[in-house]
């Protein structure tokens, strides 16, 4: 008990010391705006971006493999772990008088160039795959709008709807260059989020009251284990961004305290919403629910389904931009002129070319390989598990080793071992799922 008490006291002292360091620190250069946003604005951004279109697939990805009881236990436990890991990472915002506005800079500062590039690769793989998932779901929503209008004839195939989404994302990303420029778009995103969640909940509850459902977990023992690991990766994906330092850099001072407030909002109000959608969807449709719940709605009027799908499409424009900003920031900082305004001729032309290249690549990949569930599990397993749990614990141990108790050292070493094994197991599960699905899908499939 004494060691735990000492740990809590030292943690508070560390936070206070770090807050004092915020008075004077050095910062890496960036083409994007820093220190501009309130914690309320960032909190709203976290709530709406984590309640994006992906939540319509969590019933399928999480509860179908785990079942209701183990699924809820897993969501609660990993949600608590995720909050702790994010708070820990937020406290590492400043080390030795240096502020870290990028995750890879933080890890590279502590462990060297090799870990810098590993972190860079994991982050960018996450952002690109996440963007591909947004493109798939956005294309799916557009296709479903046409199906509601005329179920016998749709003028375009899914890959073409994905391309329309990609072009829309490109225009928005060029127009809104960084997070602080989103402004009123956070409110617009929140409106559309409430709209499609409300419609999906009302109709699914109505559907759930009629007919029988099958809640059995199917498959052989080995298959159930791999599917469970994939579900755990999906829970990690549902709760974490892989870009906390990049978000924290936009906050007004004191950034650590304000980041804590925004995280508490996400992991209370925000998490309650997408966990509710996940549970209600599974209750209403059982194990037969698809990875896009709007496609399962039965008893709702046609106009409501069209409105829900339209809201999904419009909301993804903002949400995908949030998760792509670190890629845009890296490219803008590298190729734009930092001594010129973001709207200068050179920077506008450069930004246009960079955004066009990025969205051409991600849109083409998304149209070629429409495996939505595979994207979520692979991103969660390969990148988000180490970025969320492993790296913060390793950095904390490296920086604070001489100042922390034996109990605290043991806890973080346990965290490293546990989530290291989870990374390995869930990555194998995700790759296995991709191999299996690759046998049934073809390039540019009209799913």
C-alpha positions, -999 to +999 in steps of 0.1 A: +000+000+000+028+024+008+045+018-026+011+024-044+006+056-023+042+067-032+035+059-069+004+082-069+022+110-051+052+108-076+028+107-106+011+139-093+045+155-088+056+145-123+025+161-138+031+193-118+067+194-128+059+189-165+033+216-163+060+239-150+082+229-179+055+242-203+065+277-194+097+272-214+104+246-240+117+241-275+094+228-303+100+212-337+090+232-367+056+225-383+036+238-413+004+235-393-010+257-365-001+248-329-014+259-294-047+272-308-076+250-297-095+248-264-100+214-246-137+216-253-131+218-290-106+190-290-130+170-267-158+174-292-135+164-320-125+132-301-162+123-293-174+128-329-144+113-346-145+081-325-183+079-331-177+080-368-191+055-393-168+027-380-191+022-350-217+007-374-194-023-378-184-029-342-213-053-334-200-076-362-163-071-354-164-073-316-195-090-303-201-116-329-167-133-322-168-127-284-205-129-275-223-104-254-209-111-220-172-115-229-176-087-255-188-062-228-160-073-204-134-069-231-148-034-241-148-022-204-113-036-196-096-024-228-114+009-225-099+014-190-065+003-202-068+027-232-076+057-210-047+049-187-023+045-216-034+078-233-031+097-200+004+083-196+013+093-231-001+128-226+022+132-195+052+126-218+044+156-239+076+174-227+109+157-218+141+175-209+127+208-220+117+195-254+081+195-265+071+166-289+043+175-314+047+142-332+047+107-317+076+095-338+098+124-325+090+114-289+100+078-294+130+087-315+143+111-289+142+084-262+152+053-282+171+066-313+166+068-351+156+031-356+126+034-333+118+068-349+114+051-383+095+021-368+070+045-351+067+065-384+060+033-403+033+021-378+016+055-376+015+060-414+003+025-420-025+032-395-035+065-410-035+052-446-054+020-438-078+040-416-084+063-446-090+034-468-117+021-444-134+055-445-134+054-482-150+019-483-177+029-458-184+062-475-186+044-509-209+018-493-232+046-480-235+062-514-243+028-530-270+021-504-286+055-511-290+045-547-302+010-537-330+026-516-341+046-546-340+017-570-331-018-557-330-032-592-306-008-608-276+011-595-257+032-621-223+027-605-204+000-588-188+002-554-153+011-567-168+040-585-186+052-554-153+049-536-137+071-562-164+098-557-157+097-520-119+100-526-124+131-548-146+146-521-121+139-494-094+155-516-113+187-521-120+190-483-084+183-473-072+209-497-097+235-485-091+227-448-054+224-444-050+214-407-070+205-375-073+241-362-089+252-394-118+228-390-137+253-368-174+250-374-169+217-391-167+200-357-203+211-350-215+200-384-198+166-379-215+163-345-249+170-361-246+143-387-232+119-361-263+123-339-285+120-369-273+086-382-269+072-347-304+082-337-319+067-369-299+035-366-309+030-330-346+037-334-349+013-364-327-014-349-346-014-316-378-017-336-363-046-356-350-063-324-384-066-310-395-089-338-382-123-349-357-147-334-320-142-333-290-164-332-263-154-307-241-185-310-204-181-317-197-202-348-165-220-359-140-246-347-120-239-315-089-226-334-111-203-355-129-189-324-095-181-308-082-162-339-116-144-343-114-134-306-079-119-311-093-100-340-121-087-319-097-075-293-078-056-319-111-041-331-117-029-295-083-012-294-091+004-328-124+017-314-108+035-285-075+049-298-061+072-325-024+065-326-018+103-329-023+117-294+009+140-294-003+154-328-037+162-313-021+175-280+000+199-300-031+218-311-042+225-276-039+258-257-016+257-227-014+240-203-016+212-229-012+183-205-040+194-182-063+202-212-055+169-229-066+151-198-099+169-198-105+161-235-096+124-229-120+122-199-148+135-222-139+109-248-137+080-224-170+089-206-196+105-229-180+094-261-173+058-252-208+054-239-223+062-273-203+038-294-205+010-269-243+015-268-245+013-306-224-019-306-245-036-279-279-026-294-269-037-329-259-071-316-290-075-296-312-065-325-297-087-352-276-113-334-247-130-351-261-123-386-253-085-383-230-073-410-200-049-408-223-020-419-254-019-397-274+005-419-275-023-444-293-045-419-321-021-410-355-036-419-386-019-405-376+017-411-390+040-438-370+045-470-364+082-464-349+074-429-324+050-444-315+075-472-310+102-446-289+080-424-266+070-453-264+106-464-254+116-429-227+089-428-212+101-461-211+138-450-197+129-415-169+108-429-156+138-448-147+155-415-137+123-395-113+110-422-096+144-424-088+142-386-071+109-389-052+120-420-039+153-407-005+138-394+002+126-429-007+160-444+014+177-417+045+156-424+042+163-462+034+200-458+063+205-434+087+188-458+076+204-490+058+237-482+077+270-474+073+275-436+082+312-439+053+318-462+015+319-453-004+287-459-024+304-486+007+316-506+008+306-542+037+281-537+020+265-507-014+262-523+001+245-554+022+223-532-007+213-510-029+206-541-003+182-555+004+165-522-033+160-514-040+147-549-012+122-547-022+109-513-059+105-521-052+090-555-031+063-538-055+055-509-086+056-531-071+032-557-061+008-529-095+010-512-113+003-545-090-026-553-092-044-520-127-038-503-120-059-471-134-036-444-133-059-414-097-069-423-086-032-423-100-027-388-084-058-373-050-053-391-048-016-381-057-024-345-033-053-342-003-042-361-001-005-353-026+007-326-017-020-299+020-011-299+014+027-304-012+028-276+002+004-250+037-007-257+055+025-267+042+047-239+051+021-213+086+017-228+092+055-229+079+059-194+102+032-181+132+046-199+127+082-188+114+076-152+133+044-143+154+060-115+124+079-100+097+052-098+089+025-073+094-013-078+056-017-080+054+008-108+083-007-127+066-042-124+033-028-136+047-013-168+069-043-175+038-064-173+020-041-196+049-044-222+049-082-221+011-085-221+005-062-251+036-074-269+021-109-269-013-094-279+003-076-308+018-108-321-013-129-317-038-104-331-015-096-361-013-132-370-051-134-367-056-103-389-032-117-416-050-150-415-084-133-420-070-114-450-057-146-466-091-163-461-110-134-475-086-129-504-099-163-517-135-150-520-129-115-532-115-102-564-099-069-573-124-040-576-152-062-562-187-047-562-195-059-526 
